[in-house]
Amino acid sequence: MPPERSQVERVLRTLDAAWAAFQESYAGLPDAVLLAPGVVGEWSVKDVLAHVLTWQEEALRHLPVVARGGTPPRYATTHGGIDAFNARMAERKRDLSLGDVCRRLDETQRRLVDLIRSAPEDQLSGDTRFRRRLRLDTYGHYRLHASSILEWRATQAEST
């Protein structure tokens, strides 16, 4: 690999590791458990997956804007805040099947990898706006929700 792409490879390793840990957090659970509410508030694992999908989609929409030096719209201004945005997106995705959510998650993850592979090296080096947005919408988010699912699984195991 050319040395100028080493930062891309480091970011991809970080993304891949967080993605694998996120997938492992719900691996092996039967569909009925994935659909049961109460994992995060009233959300089921499927709802958490749909939420992560939403933020993957946001990353795909806004990272190219950031890479060009632009500024994506603020959620407080355009959506009434992050919580309102999350609630609206959760409602929009509520009727998706578990299979559809999982397929879309995998597809957006592949698209994110492609986006990172094509990103300019300077966008991935250091604490750039691009790198912060990528972390918040993807690998940082994956870790947060993997922890939530694992904590929920532990409480389920204790109660059985």
N, C-alpha and C positions, 0 to 999 in steps of 0.2 A: 504494500500500500504506500502511495506517495506520502511523505511526511506532512504535507499541507492538509491532508484529509484525516490526520490522526485525531483531531478534536471531534470530527464527525463520528468516527468510530467509537470514541469514548462516550459521546452522547447516546449513540445507538446502544451501546452495552448497558448504560444506565436505564434507558427506556425499556430494553428487552428484559432486564432483571426485574424491574418494577412490574412490568406486564405479566411476566411469569408468576411472580408472587401474588398478583391480583387474581389471576386465573386459578392458582392453587388454593386461594382462600375459599373458593366455593366448589372446588373440584370434588366429585364423588357424591354430591348432594342430589337426592332424587328430585324430580321436577316438582312434586307436591311441596317439598320443603323450600325450593327456590321461589315458589309462588306464595308462600305463607307470609303474612304481614308481621311487622314488629322487629325487623332487623335494624333499621335506622328510623326511629319514630314509627310511623305506620308503614313505611316502605318495606317491601319484600326484597330478597336478593335480586330478583328480576328488575325491580324498580331501581335499585342501586346500579345495576348494570346499564339500564336505560339512561340513568343520570350521567354515568361515566361516558356513555356514548354521546350524549349531548355535548359534553365538554371536549370530547375528541373532535366532534363536528365544529365546535367553536374554534378550536385550535387550527383546523384545516381552513376555516374561513378567514381567520384573522392573522395568522402567522405570515402569510404572504404580504399583507398590508404592512405589518411591522417591519418585515425585511426590506420593503421599499421605502422605509422612513415615515410611513403614515401612522396615524393613530386610530385604532378601532373606536367605535362609539362606546361611551361609558354606559354600563348597565344601570347605574342610578338614574341617568338621564333618559335612556331609551326604553328601559324595561321596568322602571320603578324599583330598582335594586336587584341584587343577586338573588335574594330569597324569592322575590316575586318572579324573577326569570326562571329559577329552578322549579317553582311550583307550576308555572305555565308549561314548561317543557315536560315535566313529569306527567301532567294531565294529557298533553298531546301524544305521549308515548305509551300511555296506560293500556291502550287496546292492542298494542303490538304483541305478538306471541313471543314466548320465551325463545323459540328458534329464530325468529326474525331479529330479536335483540342481539342474540349471540352472533348470528351471521353478520349483522351490521357492525358490531364491535370489532370482529376480526377484519372486516373489510376496511374500516376506518383506521385500524392499527396499521395495516399494510400501506395505506395511503400516507399515514404519518411518517412511516419509515422512508417511503419514497421522497416525501417533502424534505426530511432531514438530510437524506443523501444528496439532494440537489441544492441545499441551502448554502449560501456563501459561508466560508470558513469563519469570517469575522463576525458573523451573527451567532456563532456557537462558542466563541472564545470569550471567557470571562463572564461578567454579570451584565449581559446586554438585555435590552428590552425583549428581544426575540427569545433568548434563553429563559428569562423569567416567565414569559407567557407560556412557553413550552412546558416548563416545570409545573406551573400552576394548573394548567389544563390537562397534563398527561401524567408523567411519572410521579410527581408529588401527589396528585389526585389519586392515582392507582394505589399508592402506599396508604394514604388516608383511609380509603374505602376497604382495602384488604384488611387493615387493622380492625375496622368496624365489623366486618363480616366475621373475622376470627374471634373477636370478643363475643359476638352474638352466638357463634357456634359453641364457645366455651360455656356460656350460660345455659345453652340448650343441653349440653352434655351433663352439666351439673344437675339439671332438673329431671333427668331421666334415671 
